[in-house]
Amino acid sequence: MAAHNLYKLDMLILHILSRHDCYGYEITQIINKYSNNTINTRVSSLYPILYRMIEHGYITDYEKIIKQKRKRVYYHLEPEGYDELNKMLMEYHALVAGIQSVLDYDGILLQKGENS
């Protein structure tokens, strides 16, 4: 995962949907709340991602009738989405470990010929 992809919403959305089905606004509320608003997500930026995930087969959507016959679209994580989430998490953890290694650098230069 490239560093510029660190904050992609895809991984967060898939993770949330791995816990339970959600509707779009609910997903944004969860991200905003649990990131302490450090990741400020808007519904308008969420839907293109959800539609792309549907096209890739990672999630599906379904309508659910709520109060007074209003319909709400919920999103459900499919097996392909679990696979993609696991791949993203592995890449994310590798990136974080790499960053931490650099932050742990103690200032000692490697000798010529050393690899680690």
Backbone bond lengths (Angstrom), bond angles and torsions (degrees), N, CA, C in turn:
res aa  C-N    CA-C-N  psi(-1)  N-CA   C-N-CA  omega(-1)  CA-C   N-CA-C  phi
1 M - - - 1.446 - - 1.524 107.51 -
2 A 1.300 117.54 125.57 1.455 121.05 177.24 1.520 109.28 -69.74
3 A 1.324 115.34 152.37 1.463 119.84 -177.25 1.519 111.83 -57.88
4 H 1.338 117.45 -34.97 1.462 119.30 -178.98 1.525 112.07 -68.42
5 N 1.316 117.93 -13.42 1.462 121.21 178.17 1.521 112.55 -93.67
6 L 1.333 116.89 2.54 1.457 121.09 -175.01 1.519 112.17 -54.75
7 Y 1.315 116.93 -40.33 1.456 119.64 -175.08 1.524 112.93 -102.54
8 K 1.299 117.04 21.30 1.457 118.41 177.11 1.515 109.44 -58.89
9 L 1.297 114.44 139.73 1.459 119.67 -178.86 1.522 112.52 -73.22
10 D 1.319 116.85 -19.74 1.463 119.92 -176.08 1.529 112.35 -51.84
11 M 1.321 116.23 -50.50 1.460 120.52 -177.15 1.525 110.57 -62.94
12 L 1.320 117.06 -41.07 1.460 120.41 -179.66 1.522 111.39 -65.79
13 I 1.320 116.15 -42.27 1.467 120.68 179.62 1.520 110.21 -63.71
14 L 1.326 116.96 -47.79 1.464 119.92 179.76 1.523 110.93 -61.72
15 H 1.324 116.94 -39.50 1.466 119.99 178.81 1.526 110.96 -62.81
16 I 1.310 117.16 -46.21 1.470 120.59 179.37 1.521 110.17 -60.54
17 L 1.328 116.56 -44.38 1.467 119.74 -179.52 1.523 112.22 -70.12
18 S 1.329 117.78 -18.14 1.471 119.45 175.70 1.524 110.40 -72.41
19 R 1.321 116.51 -17.74 1.468 121.18 179.04 1.523 111.90 -88.68
20 H 1.336 116.01 -42.05 1.470 120.20 178.22 1.523 109.43 -170.69
21 D 1.316 115.95 159.49 1.457 121.12 176.20 1.528 108.86 -65.69
22 C 1.318 115.99 143.63 1.468 121.25 -178.49 1.520 109.96 -141.20
23 Y 1.313 115.49 159.78 1.460 120.73 169.47 1.528 107.50 -97.59
24 G 1.322 117.30 163.62 1.458 122.01 -171.21 1.514 115.24 -54.85
25 Y 1.319 116.98 -51.60 1.462 120.09 -178.36 1.523 110.88 -60.64
26 E 1.324 116.50 -36.64 1.469 121.30 179.05 1.534 110.60 -62.00
27 I 1.329 116.58 -40.74 1.465 120.86 178.88 1.525 110.10 -60.71
28 T 1.339 116.79 -45.36 1.467 119.26 179.81 1.524 111.26 -63.62
29 Q 1.311 117.12 -38.41 1.460 120.85 179.65 1.532 111.06 -64.66
30 I 1.322 116.74 -41.09 1.472 120.77 179.24 1.530 110.19 -64.13
31 I 1.335 116.81 -46.75 1.468 120.18 179.98 1.522 110.61 -61.33
32 N 1.314 116.72 -47.50 1.466 120.42 -178.90 1.522 111.46 -62.45
33 K 1.319 117.03 -45.28 1.466 120.83 -176.90 1.525 111.68 -66.87
34 Y 1.330 116.89 -51.10 1.462 119.84 -173.29 1.523 113.52 -78.15
35 S 1.325 117.84 -13.34 1.467 120.02 172.71 1.528 110.33 -95.20
36 N 1.320 116.19 7.00 1.472 121.53 -175.55 1.525 110.87 52.92
37 N 1.325 114.66 39.34 1.467 123.54 179.65 1.526 113.82 61.49
38 T 1.329 117.75 17.91 1.463 119.54 173.61 1.520 110.36 -77.06
39 I 1.311 116.36 -24.67 1.462 122.05 172.06 1.519 104.81 -115.25
40 N 1.320 116.01 100.19 1.456 120.84 -175.98 1.522 109.14 -93.80
41 T 1.303 115.73 107.40 1.456 121.74 -174.51 1.517 110.57 -104.50
42 R 1.304 115.51 136.57 1.462 121.14 176.37 1.518 108.73 -111.06
43 V 1.316 114.81 149.25 1.464 120.13 179.98 1.524 110.17 -58.93
44 S 1.323 117.22 -38.19 1.468 120.45 -177.75 1.529 112.48 -62.51
45 S 1.323 118.03 -29.58 1.467 120.00 177.75 1.522 111.62 -85.63
46 L 1.314 116.39 -16.47 1.462 121.35 -176.91 1.527 112.64 -79.09
47 Y 1.331 117.13 -43.41 1.460 119.70 -172.05 1.522 114.90 -61.53
48 P 1.326 121.02 -40.16 1.473 118.45 175.76 1.531 112.26 -59.04
49 I 1.327 116.61 -36.01 1.464 120.58 178.42 1.520 109.95 -67.85
50 L 1.326 116.86 -44.52 1.468 120.45 178.90 1.525 110.96 -60.99
51 Y 1.332 117.19 -43.70 1.469 120.23 -180.00 1.529 111.14 -63.28
52 R 1.335 116.79 -39.38 1.468 120.26 177.64 1.526 110.71 -64.83
53 M 1.332 116.48 -39.67 1.464 120.60 178.95 1.524 111.23 -65.31
54 I 1.320 116.65 -35.78 1.466 120.23 175.98 1.525 109.39 -64.19
55 E 1.332 117.12 -45.30 1.466 121.53 179.23 1.523 111.92 -59.41
56 H 1.331 117.30 -36.31 1.468 121.59 -179.83 1.526 112.42 -80.99
57 G 1.323 117.42 -7.93 1.459 120.64 179.77 1.518 114.26 82.90
58 Y 1.344 117.37 12.09 1.462 120.60 179.69 1.520 112.07 -76.19
59 I 1.324 115.91 -33.76 1.463 120.74 -179.95 1.521 109.43 -136.59
60 T 1.316 115.38 163.21 1.457 122.01 170.97 1.520 107.14 -127.05
61 D 1.331 115.03 163.70 1.457 118.99 176.89 1.519 109.47 -124.36
62 Y 1.307 115.11 155.05 1.460 121.36 176.07 1.518 108.67 -151.13
63 E 1.325 115.07 154.37 1.459 120.07 179.73 1.512 110.21 -95.28
64 K 1.310 114.60 143.92 1.454 121.45 177.94 1.526 107.17 -132.39
65 I 1.316 115.79 131.88 1.460 119.85 179.28 1.523 108.96 -82.39
66 I 1.330 114.16 128.85 1.460 119.87 177.13 1.525 107.91 -115.15
67 K 1.295 118.48 -162.20 1.462 123.02 -176.04 1.521 113.47 -40.67
68 Q 1.303 114.70 139.13 1.463 123.78 173.63 1.525 113.27 48.59
69 K 1.306 115.51 43.68 1.465 123.33 174.11 1.526 114.23 62.76
70 R 1.323 117.63 21.51 1.460 120.42 173.72 1.521 108.51 -78.18
71 K 1.326 115.85 144.07 1.460 120.56 178.39 1.521 109.31 -102.31
72 R 1.320 114.68 141.87 1.461 120.93 176.08 1.526 106.73 -129.86
73 V 1.329 116.60 135.31 1.460 121.27 -179.90 1.527 108.85 -90.91
74 Y 1.334 114.59 123.39 1.463 121.70 177.63 1.519 108.81 -106.25
75 Y 1.325 115.64 153.97 1.458 122.30 179.76 1.517 108.91 -117.60
76 H 1.335 114.80 140.33 1.463 122.53 -174.87 1.525 109.17 -128.12
77 L 1.318 116.70 134.46 1.465 121.85 179.61 1.526 110.33 -80.20
78 E 1.316 116.25 128.77 1.464 123.27 178.82 1.535 109.54 -97.31
79 P 1.347 117.88 166.31 1.474 120.23 179.84 1.535 113.41 -53.18
80 E 1.333 117.19 -38.66 1.465 119.98 177.60 1.527 110.94 -62.49
81 G 1.325 116.05 -33.03 1.460 120.90 177.73 1.512 112.11 -68.91
82 Y 1.342 116.40 -38.41 1.471 119.88 175.46 1.523 110.02 -61.54
83 D 1.330 116.38 -43.13 1.468 120.40 178.84 1.527 110.94 -61.10
84 E 1.323 116.09 -45.71 1.466 120.58 179.69 1.526 110.96 -64.09
85 L 1.324 117.25 -40.71 1.465 121.05 178.16 1.523 110.48 -60.99
86 N 1.320 117.31 -45.72 1.469 120.54 179.41 1.525 111.40 -61.20
87 K 1.322 116.67 -40.51 1.465 121.14 177.30 1.530 110.15 -62.69
88 M 1.323 116.51 -46.35 1.467 120.82 179.77 1.525 111.40 -62.44
89 L 1.325 116.61 -41.17 1.464 120.26 -179.64 1.524 111.36 -64.57
90 M 1.333 116.83 -40.09 1.467 120.12 177.64 1.528 110.44 -62.50
91 E 1.342 116.48 -44.76 1.462 120.58 179.07 1.528 110.94 -64.69
92 Y 1.318 116.22 -40.67 1.466 121.13 179.34 1.527 110.75 -62.41
93 H 1.329 116.93 -47.92 1.465 120.39 -178.93 1.532 111.54 -65.06
94 A 1.333 117.52 -35.77 1.469 120.61 176.49 1.528 110.18 -64.96
95 L 1.327 116.68 -41.42 1.459 120.76 178.63 1.524 111.07 -64.47
96 V 1.327 116.82 -45.63 1.465 120.70 179.36 1.531 110.32 -61.83
97 A 1.335 117.23 -41.12 1.471 120.70 178.48 1.529 110.41 -63.32
98 G 1.328 116.71 -40.35 1.460 120.21 177.89 1.517 111.93 -63.99
99 I 1.319 116.25 -43.02 1.465 120.51 177.46 1.524 110.28 -62.78
100 Q 1.335 116.66 -43.85 1.463 120.28 -179.67 1.520 111.07 -62.53
101 S 1.324 117.04 -37.83 1.468 120.22 178.22 1.521 111.16 -60.92
102 V 1.325 116.20 -41.21 1.463 119.55 178.04 1.526 110.20 -67.21
103 L 1.332 117.10 -41.03 1.465 120.34 178.85 1.525 112.07 -65.42
104 D 1.324 116.74 -26.64 1.463 121.66 178.52 1.527 112.64 -83.53
105 Y 1.318 117.45 -3.73 1.461 122.34 -179.22 1.523 109.18 -54.20
106 D 1.330 115.44 129.15 1.467 120.25 -174.66 1.526 114.00 -100.03
107 G 1.308 116.94 4.14 1.456 119.67 176.26 1.514 114.71 92.97
108 I 1.310 117.74 -3.82 1.461 120.62 179.14 1.520 108.21 -82.51
109 L 1.320 115.76 124.49 1.458 120.29 -179.89 1.517 110.18 -79.67
110 L 1.315 116.01 145.34 1.459 120.67 176.27 1.524 109.27 -70.97
111 Q 1.309 115.74 144.65 1.457 120.88 175.08 1.518 108.20 -78.54
112 K 1.305 116.33 152.94 1.454 120.90 179.25 1.523 109.53 -55.17
113 G 1.329 116.67 129.76 1.455 121.25 178.85 1.520 113.79 95.84
114 E 1.320 118.49 -13.10 1.470 120.48 177.73 1.520 109.28 -83.84
115 N 1.319 115.23 142.12 1.458 119.76 179.64 1.518 112.47 -104.86
116 S 1.300 117.23 -20.65 1.464 117.94 -177.56 1.501 111.93 -140.75
